[in-house]
């Protein structure tokens, strides 16, 4: 970090070092974002392929799919286009707990995530 007591040359070197560090961090984050976007595209392709297989080899329709998506979306009490964590009763102690955690905060019981894809 730049110090007012530093000489201009030292301050310049410190600023360059900080800029380089920041640039390296930005590059690492860009790689992670690019990887996440590729993964999202691949998962989207897999989901579309699975849906087409089901549709083509069963009596399921687009309306069935949309209704199920709405049902799954609403499970957490909000229709917001995403699967959120649910508040459930702990199977061991009965206290309310959140499926975001892998265990009950009251008794320590392992909580199974109800979503295979989360």
N, C-alpha and C positions, 0 to 999 in steps of 0.2 A: 504494500500500500504506500502511496506517495506521502512523504513526510515533508513539511515545510522547511525543516532544518536541513534537508538533503541538498546537495549541490544540483544544479540543473542537469548535469550529465548523469548523475546517479538517478535523479528523478526520471529522466528520459529512459534509462535502462529499465527501471522498475515499471514504467508505463508500458514499455515494449514487452516485457515479461508477462505482465498482466494481460495485455492484448493477445499474446500468443496462447496463454492458458485459456482465455475465453474463447478464442477461435477453435482450439482443440476440443473444448467442451461442446461447442456448437456443432462441430463435425461429428462427434460421437453421438450426439442427440439426433442429428440428421440421419445417421446410419440406423439408429434404433427406430425412428419414425418410418423410414423407408422399409425396414424389415417388417414392421407392424402392418404397413399398408399392403405389402406382398402377402402376408399371412391372411389379412382380411379378404383380399381378392381370391385367394385359394379356398378359404372357407366358404365364401359366397358361391364359388363354382361348385364345391362339394355339395352344399345345401341345395342348389338349383338342380344338380344332377340327381340327388336322392329324391327330391320332389318329383322330378320327371319320371323316374323309375316307378315310384309309388303310383303316380297318376296313370301312367301307361299300363300298369299291371294290376290295377284295382278299379273299384268304382268311385274312388275319391275324385273330387273336383276342386277347382280353384276356390269355390265358395266354402268347401270343407276346410281347406287350408287357412283361408282368411278367418273363419270362425274360430279355429283352434288357436291361431296366432293371437286373436283378440282375447280369448279365454286365458291363455298363458300370460299375456301382458297384464291382465287385470288381477292376477292372483295376489299381487302385493297391495291392491287397493287403488292403484293408479294406472290409467291407460296412458303410457308415456313412450311406448315403442321400445321398451327394454325390459329385461328380466332383472328385478331388483331382489335384494335380500328380503327374506320373510321373517316376521315375528312368529315364533312357534312356542309351544309348551315343551319344556325339557322333558324327555321321556323318563328321566330318573327322578327329578325333584318337583316337576310340575311348574316351575317358575318360567316366566316369559323370557325367551332368549332369542337372539338374532342368528340367522343362518350364515351371516358373514363370518362369524367366529367358528373355529373348528371344535369348540368345547363350550359348555355352559359356564358362565362366569360365577354362578352360585354354587354349583356342586362339582364342576370339573368333568362332567359326563361328556364323552365325545358326541358331537352333533354331526349327523350325516347331512351332506349337502344334497338337497332334493333335486338339483339340476345337474345332469350328467355333463353338460357343456360349460359349466362354470367352475 
